[in-house]
Amino acid sequence: MLSTDADSCDVEIHTSESGFHSLLEEWNELAGQHSPSSVFLTHQWFDAAWQWRKLDSSMQILTVRSKGSIVAIAPFVITVTTLSGVQLRCLEFLSVPDTQECDILCRSGYEQSAAASIARYLRHSADWDIARLGKLLPDTFCTSYLPAALTRCSIRHINTPESEVNLTMPMADDWATYYSRRSRRLKKGNNLISNRINKSFDQVEVQWLHGKNIGKEELQAALDDIIRISSNSWKGDCTQTTFDNSGPEAFINRLIEKAAGEGWLSVWRLVLDSQCVATELQLIHNGIIAALRADFDNQLKKHSPGTYLNWKLLERLFDESSLTEYRMGPGRNEYKMRWAETTLVLSGITAYGTSLKARYVYFMEEIARPAVRQLKNRPGNQDESN
């Protein structure tokens, strides 16, 4: 335990699963106070994410205590990465590709002392070389308090103002009003897809599994469909994140269990002639829908089942008065742009440790390479053919 006398706080490092699980109650208390509220900061989410990340990372969760009570939690892991030909120990959030936002949890009123304690720990710790903290929303702990604390501790760091975006749609209007604002091209495409599907299949059914009190058999059937469709999707040819891979499968099994128990789970299925051909997995938390995964059977690509399901589930969700926003997840995918009306900008922080390797990589990544790029981009040095 590292004492930080100036702020009367202590930093403790948790590297075991048992230590992580012992934080459940205090963790969710802090998550409940976080503004804005987020399912991606709950202990249940990190529990599911760890099932995946334990395959390539070591746990490095920091807790900050004041007078014995936890006032901040930094959900970190350490992994290995290579930059400028050098192998580095990378400190990052305990996240997976499905994570939509990250932050350090902190009790209100303790932001300055918690940031100072964490920065001081990082300054003196020999466990990391580079820290990459991404998917940060504006006006949260990491964006508001951490950079100044890093500066005071003489930790070199770079802020990335717009590293990613999360395209969203507010749900204040009814469906007819919202859909009226969509492009003519989108509506025409949807109608063509609907006609094609209804002519090709006798049974067309959109099923929605959500809320609490979901039976075990029904839950298992939904999980089986999600894994099967994920493995049969086009993504399976170009990524290791489909749910038939060991890490993602462990993640989805734990997430389904935890989310169903909390009443957050939302699973949509498109069934054509008694066969599930497309799915979308969501979490619904405090009125916000977070769309995690949408997949379809690639053998039915010509029927556009994924597009059809996306259209129909949105139509249904707009009828739910308790819902306020639909978030499609990081990325400017073309299909998201057709539906989105607002954008959440996500930023990042990259910090460099005090080791010789970290100092070398900082020089190469932040000084030498940018200088070379700037030199090459001078008008006199550009290829005239461009």
URNOR-V99661 format. One record per backbone hydrogen bond with DSSP energy under -1.0 kcal/mol. NH is the residue of the N-H (numbers start at 1). CO is the residue of the C=O. If there is no record, write none. Layout:
# URNOR-V99661
NH;CO + NH;CO
This chain:
# URNOR-V99661
2;11 + 4;9 + 7;4 + 9;4 + 10;65 + 11;2 + 12;63 + 14;61 + 20;16 + 21;17 + 22;18 + 23;20 + 24;21 + 27;23 + 28;24 + 29;25 + 30;26 + 31;27 + 32;28 + 41;38 + 42;39 + 46;42 + 47;43 + 48;44 + 49;45 + 50;46 + 53;49 + 54;50 + 55;52 + 56;53 + 57;53 + 58;78 + 60;76 + 61;14 + 62;74 + 63;12 + 64;72 + 65;10 + 66;69 + 69;66 + 71;64 + 72;64 + 73;105 + 74;62 + 76;74 + 77;92 + 78;58 + 79;90 + 81;88 + 83;86 + 86;83 + 88;81 + 90;79 + 91;130 + 92;77 + 94;75 + 95;93 + 99;96 + 102;135 + 105;73 + 107;71 + 110;107 + 114;110 + 115;111 + 116;112 + 117;113 + 118;114 + 119;115 + 120;116 + 121;117 + 122;118 + 123;119 + 124;120 + 125;121 + 129;89 + 130;89 + 131;351 + 132;91 + 133;349 + 136;347 + 144;140 + 145;141 + 146;141 + 149;145 + 150;146 + 151;147 + 152;148 + 153;149 + 154;151 + 155;150 + 158;350 + 160;348 + 163;346 + 164;346 + 166;344 + 168;342 + 169;326 + 171;324 + 178;174 + 179;175 + 180;176 + 181;178 + 182;179 + 187;183 + 188;184 + 189;185 + 190;186 + 191;187 + 192;188 + 193;189 + 194;190 + 195;191 + 196;192 + 197;193 + 198;194 + 199;195 + 200;196 + 201;197 + 205;271 + 207;269 + 209;267 + 211;265 + 219;215 + 220;216 + 221;217 + 222;218 + 223;219 + 224;220 + 225;221 + 226;222 + 227;223 + 228;224 + 229;225 + 230;226 + 231;227 + 232;228 + 236;233 + 237;234 + 238;235 + 245;242 + 249;245 + 250;246 + 251;247 + 252;248 + 253;249 + 254;250 + 255;251 + 256;252 + 257;253 + 258;254 + 259;255 + 260;256 + 261;257 + 262;258 + 264;259 + 265;259 + 266;282 + 267;209 + 268;280 + 269;207 + 270;278 + 271;205 + 272;275 + 273;203 + 275;272 + 277;270 + 279;295 + 280;268 + 281;293 + 282;266 + 283;290 + 284;264 + 285;288 + 288;285 + 289;325 + 290;283 + 291;327 + 292;281 + 293;281 + 295;279 + 297;277 + 298;232 + 300;297 + 301;298 + 303;300 + 304;301 + 308;304 + 309;305 + 310;306 + 311;307 + 312;308 + 313;309 + 314;310 + 315;311 + 316;312 + 317;313 + 318;314 + 319;316 + 320;317 + 323;320 + 324;287 + 325;287 + 326;169 + 327;289 + 328;167 + 331;165 + 337;333 + 338;334 + 339;336 + 340;336 + 341;168 + 342;168 + 344;166 + 346;164 + 347;136 + 348;160 + 349;133 + 350;158 + 351;131 + 352;156 + 353;129 + 359;355 + 360;356 + 361;357 + 362;358 + 363;359 + 364;360 + 365;361 + 366;362 + 367;363 + 368;363 + 369;364 + 371;367 + 372;368 + 373;369 + 374;370 + 375;371 + 376;372 + 377;373 + 378;375 + 381;378 + 386;383
